[in-house]
Amino acid sequence: MTHDHVHPVELVIFDCDGVLVDSERICVRVDAEIFADLGVSFTEEEIVEYFVGSSSETYRAIVEERLGRSLERGWFDTYKHLYQEALDAELTVVDGITDVLDALSVPYCLASNGGHASIRRNLTTTGLLPRFEGRVFSAADVPRGKPAPDLFLHAAATMGVPPSRCAVVEDSPYGVAAARAAGMRAFGYCGGLTRADRLAGDGVVVFDDMRELVGLLGR
């Protein structure tokens, strides 16, 4: 991917957690509670680095490696309610995102490593669901989640837009890697938990104020 993007953006693909909804801080706290219960230790910095934006397969593999044993089938079901209870009580939209959605002059959609049920609940909790109804894509829809390009390519194909004319807004290295692998323009939002240097890369536009996005997309 080069710095000279000859095609105007015709579709904006948003990640959900940390980009649309301010869920990452909540989830990192719950992650720490779960790891303590499992008897494994990760620092907050490690949780952000390893797990923010990861697929469920990656999450499990890293936990098992640190634990030194395999987790039983369905282990995560015991803990799902902890995330949902915290999100139901505390979840808000990312500051500035509604201004962005109001100002966009091109179609947009959502593509997340999360499952459809959790995405829908989070959008409903924050009032964003009507803005994305019918345009929500989950890693459950494709063979491989991020950092593989499958999810973004699936979203673009369904929306009828070539990858070269798509812009992806992400807050995790997994998501940025997936966007670049898909041949799409990548915008890395560092206004949350992920440091700017972990999102930076060739052709990636890194920014920390969501309200800047519309102007950046037009460049």
Backbone bond lengths (Angstrom), bond angles and torsions (degrees), N, CA, C in turn:
res aa  C-N    CA-C-N  psi(-1)  N-CA   C-N-CA  omega(-1)  CA-C   N-CA-C  phi
1 M - - - 1.458 - - 1.527 108.54 -
2 T 1.302 117.55 134.15 1.450 121.53 -178.44 1.516 110.30 -101.59
3 H 1.334 114.85 173.05 1.457 119.80 177.71 1.525 111.07 -80.38
4 D 1.325 116.91 -16.70 1.466 120.07 -177.24 1.520 109.58 -96.00
5 H 1.317 115.59 100.30 1.466 120.22 -177.71 1.533 108.28 -94.07
6 V 1.321 116.11 106.78 1.455 119.35 -174.44 1.523 111.50 -78.60
7 H 1.320 117.20 -22.51 1.458 119.66 -176.36 1.534 110.99 -95.15
8 P 1.316 116.61 136.03 1.465 118.39 172.69 1.528 109.90 -70.11
9 V 1.320 116.39 155.28 1.460 121.18 178.77 1.523 109.94 -72.66
10 E 1.335 116.30 128.01 1.462 121.12 178.80 1.532 112.39 -114.25
11 L 1.339 116.28 -9.62 1.463 120.86 178.64 1.520 108.41 -152.10
12 V 1.331 115.94 132.68 1.462 120.84 174.67 1.528 107.71 -109.03
13 I 1.332 116.02 124.03 1.461 121.71 179.98 1.533 108.10 -107.59
14 F 1.320 115.85 116.97 1.459 121.05 -178.85 1.525 110.78 -98.51
15 D 1.331 116.26 135.31 1.450 120.11 161.52 1.536 106.36 -67.88
16 C 1.314 117.36 166.74 1.469 119.80 -178.47 1.534 111.88 -100.40
17 D 1.322 116.97 -68.09 1.464 121.17 -175.09 1.526 111.26 -68.08
18 G 1.329 116.43 122.11 1.447 121.41 179.22 1.511 114.50 87.39
19 V 1.342 116.83 -10.46 1.467 121.66 178.19 1.526 110.89 -114.60
20 L 1.321 116.01 -48.99 1.463 120.95 176.23 1.525 111.45 -96.17
21 V 1.325 115.56 -46.01 1.474 121.21 -178.69 1.525 109.53 -116.95
22 D 1.329 115.91 140.60 1.459 121.47 -173.51 1.529 110.11 -86.39
23 S 1.322 114.87 67.04 1.462 121.36 -170.71 1.520 114.24 -100.09
24 E 1.336 117.29 -17.95 1.463 118.91 -169.58 1.529 113.19 -62.88
25 R 1.330 117.23 -42.12 1.470 119.17 179.79 1.527 110.94 -61.82
26 I 1.313 115.56 -40.25 1.464 120.80 179.12 1.524 109.92 -64.06
27 C 1.324 116.22 -46.90 1.464 120.55 -176.65 1.524 112.10 -67.83
28 V 1.326 117.51 -36.13 1.469 120.27 178.27 1.523 109.93 -63.11
29 R 1.324 116.68 -39.51 1.471 120.39 178.11 1.529 111.20 -64.10
30 V 1.338 116.17 -42.68 1.467 120.49 178.94 1.530 110.30 -68.55
31 D 1.330 117.05 -39.50 1.475 120.65 175.13 1.526 110.30 -51.80
32 A 1.328 115.64 -48.03 1.468 120.67 -177.72 1.529 111.03 -60.73
33 E 1.346 117.04 -39.48 1.466 121.30 177.98 1.530 110.75 -63.42
34 I 1.325 116.09 -42.65 1.466 121.17 -179.34 1.525 110.76 -65.86
35 F 1.323 116.59 -44.63 1.458 119.81 -178.84 1.525 110.77 -63.12
36 A 1.335 116.21 -39.41 1.468 119.63 177.81 1.527 110.34 -61.50
37 D 1.333 115.90 -40.17 1.462 120.35 -179.89 1.529 111.27 -67.32
38 L 1.336 116.44 -34.21 1.467 121.42 178.54 1.530 111.72 -75.71
39 G 1.335 115.66 -16.55 1.456 119.41 -178.70 1.510 113.64 86.68
40 V 1.349 115.56 27.12 1.457 120.47 179.45 1.527 108.14 -126.81
41 S 1.320 116.59 149.58 1.459 119.97 -174.06 1.525 112.20 -119.52
42 F 1.319 115.74 129.71 1.463 122.76 170.58 1.524 107.51 -131.34
43 T 1.327 117.83 139.80 1.460 119.84 173.24 1.531 108.64 -74.52
44 E 1.338 116.75 163.95 1.468 119.61 178.00 1.528 110.66 -59.79
45 E 1.328 116.51 -38.86 1.465 120.13 179.07 1.525 110.83 -63.03
46 E 1.335 116.93 -40.07 1.466 120.41 178.02 1.520 111.11 -66.32
47 I 1.327 116.92 -40.04 1.468 120.28 179.37 1.524 110.07 -60.76
48 V 1.330 116.54 -44.82 1.466 120.75 178.42 1.526 110.00 -62.28
49 E 1.336 116.37 -44.86 1.460 120.53 -175.63 1.522 112.48 -67.99
50 Y 1.337 116.89 -43.73 1.460 120.46 -172.86 1.531 114.04 -87.32
51 F 1.330 116.90 -34.43 1.459 118.51 -165.28 1.531 116.30 -111.84
52 V 1.335 118.30 -25.59 1.465 119.51 -179.41 1.527 109.49 -64.16
53 G 1.328 115.82 119.23 1.459 121.73 179.43 1.514 115.11 83.02
54 S 1.335 117.63 1.90 1.468 120.10 -176.78 1.529 111.82 -78.60
55 S 1.307 115.76 162.25 1.464 121.15 172.85 1.519 109.18 -81.00
56 S 1.328 116.98 163.88 1.465 121.02 179.39 1.539 110.86 -63.22
57 E 1.346 116.06 -32.38 1.465 119.83 179.14 1.531 110.98 -67.00
58 T 1.326 116.01 -42.91 1.465 120.86 178.23 1.519 110.59 -64.17
59 Y 1.321 115.88 -44.56 1.469 122.58 179.37 1.529 109.75 -54.80
60 R 1.319 115.22 -52.05 1.466 120.05 -177.95 1.525 111.73 -62.07
61 A 1.336 116.52 -44.00 1.469 120.81 -176.94 1.533 111.56 -61.73
62 I 1.334 116.36 -41.14 1.465 120.06 -178.87 1.528 110.55 -68.94
63 V 1.331 116.69 -41.41 1.468 120.31 179.09 1.525 110.36 -64.28
64 E 1.331 116.96 -43.81 1.469 120.38 -179.90 1.522 111.65 -63.43
65 E 1.319 116.05 -38.46 1.468 119.69 179.30 1.532 110.36 -64.16
66 R 1.311 117.05 -43.25 1.470 120.60 -179.58 1.531 110.79 -70.40
67 L 1.324 116.15 -35.81 1.472 120.86 178.64 1.528 112.40 -70.88
68 G 1.323 114.96 -32.98 1.455 119.55 -175.68 1.521 112.73 80.41
69 R 1.313 116.94 19.96 1.466 121.16 177.16 1.533 109.45 -156.15
70 S 1.317 115.70 164.71 1.459 120.50 177.73 1.524 110.49 -82.70
71 L 1.306 115.61 146.58 1.459 121.10 174.49 1.521 108.62 -89.56
72 E 1.309 116.26 142.99 1.459 119.72 -178.15 1.532 110.35 -68.44
73 R 1.300 115.11 155.95 1.462 121.35 179.36 1.538 109.23 -59.26
74 G 1.325 115.61 133.77 1.463 119.82 179.24 1.522 114.97 77.02
75 W 1.333 117.35 12.27 1.468 121.23 -176.99 1.521 112.55 -55.74
76 F 1.332 115.87 -35.00 1.465 120.21 -173.33 1.528 112.91 -71.97
77 D 1.335 116.26 -23.21 1.472 120.05 -178.22 1.529 111.88 -57.98
78 T 1.325 116.48 -30.10 1.461 121.74 -179.95 1.523 111.91 -63.84
79 Y 1.323 115.84 -26.40 1.470 120.16 -170.97 1.530 114.05 -109.19
80 K 1.321 117.96 -11.60 1.473 120.81 -175.40 1.522 112.91 -50.63
81 H 1.330 115.59 -41.11 1.468 119.41 -174.58 1.521 112.08 -63.71
82 L 1.330 118.47 -26.30 1.463 121.42 -179.67 1.530 110.76 -63.75
83 Y 1.323 115.38 -43.55 1.462 119.17 177.40 1.528 110.39 -63.37
84 Q 1.315 116.64 -49.12 1.445 119.68 -173.65 1.518 112.67 -65.16
85 E 1.333 116.57 -39.18 1.462 119.66 178.75 1.529 110.84 -63.39
86 A 1.332 116.26 -42.52 1.465 120.33 179.56 1.527 111.28 -67.92
87 L 1.326 116.14 -41.91 1.467 119.89 -179.83 1.527 111.25 -67.44
88 D 1.324 117.06 -41.58 1.468 120.45 178.84 1.533 111.15 -59.34
89 A 1.340 115.58 -34.82 1.466 120.20 -175.80 1.526 113.05 -84.99
90 E 1.341 117.24 -29.72 1.466 119.20 -167.25 1.526 115.78 -123.34
91 L 1.323 118.45 -12.55 1.464 120.46 -169.06 1.533 112.85 -67.91
92 T 1.339 115.98 135.31 1.460 123.22 174.02 1.528 108.71 -132.65
93 V 1.329 116.41 169.94 1.464 119.79 174.57 1.521 109.22 -75.30
94 V 1.321 116.01 156.66 1.462 121.02 172.53 1.527 108.31 -66.52
95 D 1.307 116.36 134.63 1.461 121.41 -177.52 1.524 111.23 -55.96
96 G 1.324 116.34 124.18 1.460 121.92 176.74 1.514 115.46 94.55
97 I 1.340 118.28 -11.38 1.471 119.13 -173.01 1.529 112.41 -69.24
98 T 1.329 118.01 -34.45 1.470 117.91 179.28 1.527 110.77 -67.30
99 D 1.335 117.12 -33.30 1.468 120.42 175.46 1.522 110.38 -63.06
100 V 1.333 115.79 -40.96 1.464 121.04 178.92 1.527 110.47 -62.83
101 L 1.313 116.55 -49.14 1.469 120.42 -177.92 1.524 111.02 -62.33
102 D 1.321 116.89 -37.17 1.466 120.81 177.94 1.524 111.64 -66.42
103 A 1.333 116.41 -32.04 1.464 120.75 -173.07 1.531 114.04 -90.28
104 L 1.331 117.29 -17.67 1.464 119.70 -176.85 1.529 111.26 -64.35
105 S 1.328 115.45 136.26 1.463 120.40 179.60 1.525 112.24 -105.49
106 V 1.348 116.15 3.02 1.470 121.10 178.57 1.524 108.78 -121.12
107 P 1.334 118.40 161.18 1.469 120.77 178.08 1.521 111.72 -61.81
108 Y 1.320 115.28 155.23 1.461 120.59 176.38 1.523 108.98 -143.23
109 C 1.345 114.42 160.53 1.461 120.58 178.86 1.529 108.48 -149.53
110 L 1.305 115.91 -176.97 1.467 122.43 -177.10 1.522 108.61 -126.15
111 A 1.346 116.66 136.61 1.466 121.11 175.74 1.525 108.49 -139.19
112 S 1.326 116.30 113.38 1.461 121.82 -172.37 1.522 111.78 -129.85
113 N 1.340 116.06 150.10 1.460 120.84 172.50 1.520 111.74 -72.48
114 G 1.326 117.73 -11.86 1.462 121.59 178.64 1.523 111.87 -71.80
115 G 1.332 115.85 165.78 1.460 120.79 177.19 1.520 111.06 -80.53
116 H 1.326 116.25 160.04 1.470 120.45 -177.56 1.529 112.73 -58.89
117 A 1.319 117.83 -40.13 1.463 120.43 -177.00 1.529 111.22 -64.43
118 S 1.322 116.88 -44.81 1.468 119.75 -178.63 1.524 111.23 -70.77
119 I 1.335 116.94 -37.69 1.464 119.74 176.52 1.527 109.88 -60.02
120 R 1.319 115.33 -47.10 1.468 120.16 -177.61 1.534 111.41 -62.81
121 R 1.327 116.13 -41.94 1.467 118.78 179.36 1.517 111.33 -63.39
122 N 1.327 116.73 -42.12 1.456 120.02 -179.47 1.520 112.31 -67.33
123 L 1.325 116.94 -38.34 1.465 120.43 176.42 1.523 110.78 -67.26
124 T 1.339 116.14 -37.71 1.464 120.33 179.01 1.529 110.47 -67.19
125 T 1.329 116.40 -44.94 1.465 121.28 -179.52 1.519 111.70 -58.02
126 T 1.329 116.89 -38.20 1.463 121.09 -175.61 1.532 113.42 -94.86
127 G 1.326 117.35 -1.81 1.460 120.61 179.08 1.514 114.48 80.51
128 L 1.328 117.64 10.61 1.464 120.57 -177.51 1.528 113.57 -89.65
129 L 1.322 118.07 -10.76 1.468 119.85 -173.13 1.527 113.95 -54.85
130 P 1.342 120.18 -44.89 1.467 118.52 -179.58 1.528 113.71 -58.81
131 R 1.307 117.43 -26.67 1.459 120.81 -178.91 1.530 112.38 -74.97
132 F 1.342 117.16 -21.09 1.459 120.99 -175.23 1.524 114.00 -120.76
133 E 1.301 118.26 2.14 1.466 121.69 -177.52 1.519 110.52 -53.39
134 G 1.340 116.07 126.41 1.462 120.99 179.19 1.511 114.16 83.06
135 R 1.341 117.09 -0.85 1.475 120.82 -178.38 1.528 110.03 -132.31
136 V 1.329 115.06 42.16 1.469 121.96 -179.92 1.526 109.34 -114.44
137 F 1.334 115.83 125.98 1.461 121.67 -178.94 1.525 109.11 -122.61
138 S 1.331 115.37 135.52 1.466 122.24 -176.54 1.521 110.26 -121.00
139 A 1.334 115.67 153.78 1.470 119.72 174.93 1.525 111.42 -58.54
140 A 1.345 116.54 -20.95 1.467 120.48 176.95 1.529 111.74 -65.18
141 D 1.339 117.03 -16.14 1.467 121.79 -177.48 1.524 113.30 -85.37
142 V 1.334 116.99 -11.04 1.469 120.57 -172.06 1.538 110.38 -132.92
143 P 1.340 117.24 163.39 1.465 119.72 -178.83 1.527 113.23 -61.85
144 R 1.346 116.90 -38.32 1.462 120.69 -175.47 1.524 110.38 -133.29
145 G 1.331 115.72 134.73 1.452 120.01 174.59 1.518 110.97 -81.26
146 K 1.323 116.43 -176.99 1.465 121.44 175.25 1.538 108.30 -61.28
147 P 1.340 118.38 141.28 1.466 129.17 19.03 1.527 115.68 -88.08
148 A 1.325 119.19 4.48 1.468 120.34 173.07 1.534 108.96 -66.86
149 P 1.320 118.45 152.97 1.469 121.17 -177.33 1.522 114.56 -80.75
150 D 1.343 117.40 -5.26 1.468 121.52 -171.20 1.521 114.07 -50.33
151 L 1.323 116.90 -46.80 1.460 120.98 -173.50 1.522 111.46 -65.22
152 F 1.320 117.02 -45.38 1.464 120.08 -179.52 1.528 111.19 -68.09
153 L 1.324 116.71 -38.20 1.469 119.42 177.88 1.530 110.72 -65.51
154 H 1.328 116.53 -38.54 1.467 121.35 176.96 1.530 110.88 -63.56
155 A 1.320 116.88 -44.11 1.466 120.73 179.61 1.530 110.74 -62.65
156 A 1.337 116.16 -45.17 1.465 120.25 -179.14 1.524 111.41 -63.84
157 A 1.335 116.22 -43.41 1.466 120.15 -179.79 1.527 110.93 -63.24
158 T 1.338 116.41 -42.05 1.459 120.31 -179.81 1.531 110.91 -65.78
159 M 1.328 115.82 -36.92 1.469 120.51 179.84 1.527 112.32 -82.61
160 G 1.341 116.14 -7.22 1.460 120.84 175.34 1.518 115.01 74.91
161 V 1.333 116.74 33.76 1.465 121.16 -178.33 1.530 108.91 -125.46
162 P 1.340 118.79 132.02 1.466 120.61 178.03 1.530 110.78 -63.18
163 P 1.330 117.78 146.65 1.466 120.78 179.77 1.529 113.92 -52.99
164 S 1.326 116.89 -37.80 1.470 120.40 -177.19 1.520 112.89 -65.09
165 R 1.334 116.48 -14.93 1.471 120.44 -179.81 1.540 111.92 -107.91
166 C 1.333 115.17 14.35 1.465 120.60 179.81 1.528 110.82 -106.06
167 A 1.318 115.59 144.57 1.463 122.26 171.81 1.522 108.10 -118.17
168 V 1.325 116.40 135.14 1.460 122.20 -179.64 1.522 109.10 -112.43
169 V 1.333 116.34 133.17 1.458 121.72 177.31 1.522 108.12 -110.27
170 E 1.318 116.66 117.51 1.460 123.10 -171.78 1.525 111.01 -135.07
171 D 1.328 116.17 158.86 1.466 120.42 175.55 1.524 111.73 -125.42
172 S 1.331 117.80 11.19 1.466 120.07 -179.49 1.525 110.18 -132.51
173 P 1.343 116.90 150.44 1.466 119.67 175.93 1.525 112.76 -59.39
174 Y 1.352 117.33 -33.95 1.467 120.56 177.30 1.535 110.47 -58.74
175 G 1.328 115.59 -45.56 1.458 120.61 -178.26 1.511 112.88 -68.68
176 V 1.334 116.48 -42.16 1.460 120.62 178.06 1.529 109.94 -62.31
177 A 1.334 116.64 -42.01 1.469 120.40 178.21 1.524 111.17 -61.92
178 A 1.330 116.72 -40.34 1.463 121.14 179.48 1.526 111.15 -64.87
179 A 1.324 116.44 -41.38 1.469 120.78 179.38 1.520 110.91 -63.65
180 R 1.315 116.15 -44.32 1.466 119.48 -179.56 1.523 110.73 -66.65
181 A 1.349 116.62 -38.99 1.467 120.27 178.48 1.525 111.21 -65.04
182 A 1.347 116.06 -28.21 1.466 120.57 179.66 1.527 112.41 -83.60
183 G 1.330 117.59 -4.24 1.458 120.99 -179.21 1.520 113.07 76.76
184 M 1.325 116.09 28.07 1.468 121.66 -178.44 1.523 110.53 -109.15
185 R 1.316 116.20 158.09 1.457 121.32 175.34 1.528 108.36 -71.12
186 A 1.318 116.56 134.16 1.461 121.20 -176.67 1.523 110.90 -112.97
187 F 1.331 114.99 130.37 1.461 122.53 176.46 1.526 107.29 -119.34
188 G 1.328 116.20 114.45 1.458 121.24 -175.92 1.519 111.71 -98.75
189 Y 1.318 116.86 113.77 1.467 122.33 -178.88 1.525 109.60 -88.07
190 C 1.334 116.45 115.25 1.466 121.05 -177.76 1.525 111.80 -108.40
191 G 1.324 116.95 22.72 1.458 120.43 178.88 1.517 113.28 -83.27
192 G 1.339 116.88 -0.06 1.457 121.61 179.46 1.509 111.48 -106.57
193 L 1.329 117.21 -122.41 1.461 121.81 -174.85 1.522 114.30 -95.81
194 T 1.320 117.70 -23.91 1.462 120.45 -174.04 1.527 110.95 -85.19
195 R 1.322 116.25 128.61 1.461 121.48 -179.36 1.528 110.86 -65.66
196 A 1.325 115.73 149.42 1.461 122.10 -178.69 1.523 111.93 -57.70
197 D 1.349 117.11 -39.48 1.469 119.69 -175.81 1.524 112.24 -67.06
198 R 1.342 117.21 -22.68 1.466 119.72 179.33 1.531 111.73 -82.01
199 L 1.334 117.29 -12.76 1.460 121.66 178.00 1.524 112.00 -101.04
200 A 1.328 116.55 -19.96 1.458 121.25 -174.40 1.525 111.63 -66.95
201 G 1.306 114.71 151.41 1.462 121.59 177.97 1.511 109.07 176.01
202 D 1.316 116.38 173.86 1.454 121.17 -177.92 1.527 110.47 -58.96
203 G 1.310 116.34 121.09 1.458 120.75 177.14 1.511 115.54 80.61
204 V 1.339 118.82 -1.39 1.467 121.59 179.68 1.522 109.77 -88.37
205 V 1.316 116.24 128.23 1.458 121.44 175.91 1.527 107.90 -93.48
206 V 1.323 117.04 115.40 1.467 121.51 -179.27 1.526 109.01 -102.36
207 F 1.332 115.87 133.19 1.467 120.15 -177.57 1.527 109.17 -146.72
208 D 1.343 116.27 156.51 1.468 118.89 -174.53 1.521 114.45 -119.61
209 D 1.326 117.77 -1.52 1.466 121.76 178.47 1.529 107.69 -123.65
210 M 1.328 116.59 113.67 1.460 120.03 -174.78 1.526 112.50 -56.67
211 R 1.337 116.68 -29.92 1.467 119.55 -178.21 1.533 112.86 -67.30
212 E 1.337 116.74 -14.01 1.469 120.39 177.81 1.530 112.17 -78.08
213 L 1.319 116.82 -15.31 1.464 120.69 -168.27 1.522 113.78 -58.76
214 V 1.312 118.20 -45.85 1.462 119.84 -175.95 1.518 111.16 -59.98
215 G 1.319 117.02 -41.55 1.451 120.69 177.16 1.518 112.09 -65.24
216 L 1.325 116.88 -39.92 1.468 120.83 179.52 1.527 111.30 -65.75
217 L 1.330 116.77 -37.94 1.459 120.55 179.78 1.521 111.79 -63.64
218 G 1.320 117.02 -29.77 1.450 121.66 -176.31 1.518 114.39 -81.59
219 R 1.341 115.75 -8.88 1.476 118.53 -178.05 1.510 112.42 -78.47
